[in-house]
Amino acid sequence: CSDGGSRFCFICKPVAACTQANQDNYITGNYIPCCAGLTEQTVPCDGGQRYCHMCMGGGGPAPTPLSPTRRRATVPPTVSTQTGLSICTKKATLGSSSIWRRDGPHTSNCGSGTRSDGAYSCADQQGNVDSTSIFMDLGSVSNKVGCFIWRSSSTCNFPMKSIARIEFDAEWTGCDNLWMAPLWTFSDPWQAPQGTSGE
């Protein structure tokens, strides 16, 4: 903040009036039309797992105008019969190559301790495991009440001030009345109160 860096502030910045070349129309989370001279096209993204709206320059037929409220995934997702999800085709053992580790045995919000059972990695149709993925299957555990927490390994640490944005895909089904935080970031060391540590 402007008070010498003793605390962090939220600052409002102007939103771009149009989306630049080779950028996603939904890069901000809201639809922004392409800049002049660019055409909006639907192209494969995330390794062909889904399709995204991108602003492309020159060549190619002009795409059909899309509604600003239309979802990024324009191709109906294929739901896996094994996982019940479209972004996780198969579940695989959460092995040593995964970036995810069990969290510490206790946190201030989990008086009964934390749990790490019921977690898997995701794999594609060919069995290639995505080491950055994590799939929680409550159907595989008998006791479904508890604090299920995983922490990314130390190799995933990053300078907080150097990050412009973080993107991730999350999908769930059959989780009514369940509180969850798909992604939670905080600084190390953590210091109370939590807002001063960038939590």
Secondary structure, 3 states (H helix, E strand, C coil): CCCCCCCCCCCCCCCCCCECCCCECCCCCCCCCECCCEEEEEEEECCCCEEEEEEEECCCCCCCCCCCCCCCCCCCCCCCCCCCCCCCCEEEECCCCCCEEECCCCECCECCCEECCCEEEEECCCCCEEEEEEEECHHHCCCCCCEECEEECHHHCCCHHHCCCCCCCCCCCCCCCCCCCCCCCCCCCCCCCHHHHCC
